[in-house]
């Protein structure tokens, strides 16, 4: 059980009062600058070496009224694709009649997971990788970590995985180095801890075999923290063909093409039914 020192406890209690003092959610950085202004900290550098470790432990361990979702993460966003209604077109209509105005924009798509054996999400290390994953996949949730993921972002991931009754698989992609391993390990550990749904976490790349296969150059950089040179391989150094092969081969084993066809068929029927009802309601006007 987390028991902060007296000085830290006082700061955490004051910070929680600040959280409750406003009608909107706030970020960790917002709180820190409020505490800095009130004199609880004397230097901006204390955000990383004092405040962040303290509030992270409090949230992860549910200290007093702190929770992983007490603060917001305004810098990260998961792109949830392929969601929507489940069931028949008839069940879909009353449930989504409010989306009539969005039909032309295809915002009323049926749930593409309805006829799949698994529910999968693609998690990857850097936000810069998003466009590449979006191009080579379709209707699969894309979840960029943006480096070391924040506590509220990981909490959202944990709760989202609870929304399906299908077996859940997370396919992870990132750099082959210590930093990449730390990011993957931390997100898997915390999401596993907070989610009531068990899931399979598969590290799809990069691995050493892939680095050799696609001729990725090895980089070397100075690790300031541990004071030594470290090496590794970066995802961004992959050729586009290499990235495509790794992504599509990883997803292919969990996606049913027949399931996609069934989902598209139901989607088409639902749209036709909506158009029919609209014609009836407005006397055949288009």
N, C-alpha and C positions, 0 to 999 in steps of 0.2 A: 504494500500500500504506500502511495506517495505521501511523504511528510516533508514539506518544504521547511527551510529554516525560517525563523521568525521574520526577518526582513523581507524575504521572498513572499511569505504568507501575507504580510501587510500589503505588498504591491499587488498580489493577485486579487485580494479582496477589494482593493480600490479599483482595479481594472474591471472587475466584474460589476461594480457599481456603475462604472462608466457605460458598460455594455447595456445595462438595464435603463440607463437614463435617456436613451434615444429610441424612437419608434421604428428604427430600421436596423438592418444588420451592418456590422462594421468589420474591418479587417484587422489583422494583427498589427500592421504598420500604423494604422489610424490610432489604435490604442497606445502604441509606444510613444507617438508624438504628443499625445495628451499627457501621458505620464512624464515625459521629458519636460513638458511645459510646467507641470506642477512640481518639478524638482525631485521626482523619484529616481531619475537618471540624470547624469550630468553631461553625457556625450552621446552623439549619434551612433558611435561605434558599439555602444552597449546594446543596440538592437540585436546584433548577431551573437555577441558573446555572453549576454546576460538575460535579456528579456526573452528572446526566442526560445532558448533551451527551457526556461522556467515555464512559460505558457504552453509549450509543446508537451511537457511532462504532465502538466495539470489537465490538459484536454485528453491526452491519451489514457490517463488513469482515472478520469472522471472525478478529479479532486473537487470536493464540495459540489458546487453546481456547474462546474466546467464540464463540457462535453466536446467530442470531436467536431460537432457542428455548431458550436457557440459562435465562432467567427466565420466570415465568408472568405472565399478565394475569388477575387475579381479578375484574376489573370489567366485562369484556365477554363476550358470549356470542352466537354465531351460532345461529339457529333453523333446523335442517336438516330440511325437510319433504319428503315425497314419496319418501323413500328406502326401502330394503328389498331384497327378493330380486329376482333377474331369472331369467327362464326359464319353465318350465312349472309347473303346480301340483304335479306329481309331484316335481319337483326341489326345490320349496319345502318340502315336508313334512318330510323328514329334516333339512333345514338349519335349520328353525325350530321343531322339536318342543318345544324348551325354552320356547317362548313360549305354550304351551297355556293357561296360567293367565291370559294377557293377552288372549285372543281377544275377550272381551266388551268390553274397553277399546280394541279396534281397534289394538293395537300390532303386529299381524302383517300390516299392509297391504303390498300388493305395490309394487314400484318404479314410480312413475308416470312415470318418464322412459324406461321400456323402449320405448315406442312413440312417442317424440318425436324430432323432427329435431335439436333443440338441447337442451343442458343450460344452464339459465339460473339466475342468482342475482340477487336484488334487494339492492343495497347502498344504505344511506341514512345521512345525516349524524348525526342525533340519535336516541338511544334512545327518546325520547318519541314518535317516529313509528311505533314498532313496531305498536301496536294498530290503527292506520289501515291499514297495509300487510297485516296479518294478516286484517283484515276483508274487504278487497277482492281478496285473492288466495287461492289454495288449492294446497297441495302444492308451493309454490315456496320454496326456502331464503331466509330473510330475515336479512340481515347488517347490524345497526346498527354504525356506526363509533364512536358515543359521543364525537364530537368528533374530534380528531386521533388516529387509531388507533395503538395501541402496536405495537412491533416483533413480539412473539410472536403477537399477534392477526393481523397481516398475514402472518406466516409460515404460520399455520394456514390462512388463506385461500388462499395460494399452493399449499400441499400438497393442499388439498381439491379444487382445480380439476384436479389431476392424476388424480383417481379415476374419470374417465369417458373413453370413447373417442369421445364425440360432440363436435361443435363447441360451444365454450363461449362464452356471452355473459353479460356482467355489465351489468346496468342500474342506473345510479347516479342518486340523487335527493338534492337538498340545497338550501341557500340560494343565492341569487344575490348573492354578495358576495365580497370578497377572501378572507375566512376560509373560505368554502365551497369556493372554487376551490382554495385551498391544500390542504385536506383531501382533495379528490378527486384532485388531482394527485399528492400524496404516496403515497396508497394504490395508485393505478394504477402509479406508477413502481416501488415496492418489490415489489408482487406480481408484476409483469411480470419483474422482475429475478430473483426467487426461484422462480418456477414453471417447470417443464419443459413445461408445456402453454401454448400460445399461446391468447389469448382476445381477444374483441372487447369493448372497454370503451365503453359508450354513455352519455353524460351526458343523461339524459332530462328533467331539470328541476331546478331552475327555470331558464328562460331568459327573455330580455327579452320575447319574443313572448307567452309564457304570462303573464308579469306584467301585461302590458297587457290581454290577453284577459280575465283574471279579476279585473281591477281591484285588484290587490294594492297597498296603500299603500307608498310608498318610505320607508325609515327612514334616519335620519342619526345617526351616533355618532362620538365622538372616539376616534381611534386613538392610544393613549398611546405606542406604540412608535415610530411614524413622525411623531407630533405633527401630525396633520391630521384634518380631518373626512372621513369616508367614508360612502358611501351604499350601499344595496342593498335586496334584497327577501327576506323570510323565508318559508320553506315553511309554517310554522305560520299565516301570515296568509292562506293559501288558504282558500276556502270548502270545505266537505266535498265538494260536487259537483265543484269544480275538481280537488281531489286525486284523487277517484275517476276522473275522465276521464283525467287524466295517467297514473295508474298502470295502468288497464285498457287504454288505447290502446297503451302501451309494451309490455305483456306479450302482448297479443293477436297481434302479428305473429310471435311466436316459439313460441306454444303451439298444438298441433294438437288440435282438439276430438275428431277421430276417434281420435287417440292416447290421449286421456283415457278414451274409451269402452272401448277395447281393454284398457287397464290395469285399469279397474273390472271388466270382465268376467273377466279372469284372477284378480283379487282375489276375486271372488265364487266362482269355481270352486275356488280354493284353500281358502276357508273351508268350502265344502260338503264338500270332500275331507277336511279335518281333522275335521269333525263326524262323517263316516262312519267314519273310522278310530277315533275316540274311542268311537263306539257299538259298534264291533266289539271294541275292547279291553276295554270295561267291560260287555259283555253287554247292550247296548241301553239301559243306564241313562242318564238325563239328568242 
